[in-house]
Amino acid sequence: MCLAIPGKILDLEQKEHSRLARVQFGGITRTVSLDFVPEAVVGDYVMVHVGFAISRVDAAEAERTYKVLAEMGALLEEFPELEVPSSNS
């Protein structure tokens, strides 16, 4: 399944010709390319697909998407080390 996962930009860096960010997905942090969303800044939420941020979203949309992905079990496919709260909590 191909899907994008929302994450929050923690910091940015320019590396050669690429703009990179450290992005947090729940308790997991990964390095992501921001080349497709040059307007993204620290604190923004972005939708990430295979290591590339593909769009910006607001915090409410990021939270809704994250919850749906968690309920579907899709987050564990991407981040097996992530502890996702159950929907029964």
C-alpha positions in Angstrom: 0.0 0.0 0.0 1.3 3.5 -0.9 0.4 6.2 1.5 1.6 9.5 3.0 2.1 9.9 6.7 1.8 13.3 8.5 4.7 14.5 10.5 5.9 17.7 12.2 9.1 19.5 11.0 11.5 19.9 13.9 14.4 21.5 12.1 15.8 22.2 8.6 19.2 22.0 6.9 20.5 22.7 3.4 22.7 19.8 2.2 24.2 20.4 -1.3 21.2 21.0 -3.5 18.6 19.5 -1.2 16.6 20.9 1.6 16.2 18.4 4.4 14.2 18.3 7.6 14.1 16.3 10.7 10.4 15.3 10.9 8.6 13.7 13.9 6.0 11.0 13.4 4.6 10.2 16.9 7.7 9.2 18.8 9.8 8.5 15.7 12.0 11.0 13.9 13.3 10.6 10.4 15.1 12.8 7.8 12.9 13.9 5.0 13.5 15.8 1.7 11.5 19.1 1.5 12.4 19.7 -2.2 8.7 19.3 -3.2 7.5 21.8 -0.5 10.0 24.6 -0.5 7.5 26.8 1.5 7.6 24.4 4.5 9.2 25.8 7.7 9.9 24.5 11.2 6.7 23.8 13.0 4.7 22.9 9.9 3.1 19.6 9.3 3.8 17.8 6.1 2.6 14.6 4.4 5.6 12.3 3.8 5.7 9.5 1.2 8.9 7.4 0.8 11.1 10.0 2.4 9.7 13.1 0.6 7.4 15.7 1.9 4.7 16.0 -0.8 2.4 18.6 0.8 1.8 20.8 3.8 -1.3 20.2 6.0 -2.6 22.0 9.1 -2.2 20.5 12.5 -5.9 19.4 12.7 -5.7 17.5 9.4 -2.4 15.9 10.4 -4.0 14.7 13.7 -7.1 13.3 11.9 -4.9 11.5 9.3 -2.6 10.1 11.9 -5.5 8.7 13.9 -7.1 7.0 10.9 -3.7 5.5 9.9 -3.2 4.2 13.4 -6.7 2.6 13.5 -6.0 0.9 10.1 -2.7 -0.4 11.4 -0.9 1.3 8.6 1.5 3.2 10.9 3.0 -0.1 12.2 3.7 -1.1 8.6 5.9 2.0 8.1 7.2 2.3 11.7 7.2 -1.2 13.3 9.1 0.3 16.4 6.3 2.8 17.0 3.9 2.3 20.0 0.6 3.4 18.6 -2.2 4.0 21.2 -5.2 1.7 20.8 -8.5 3.2 19.8 -9.9 1.8 23.1 -7.9 4.2 25.2 
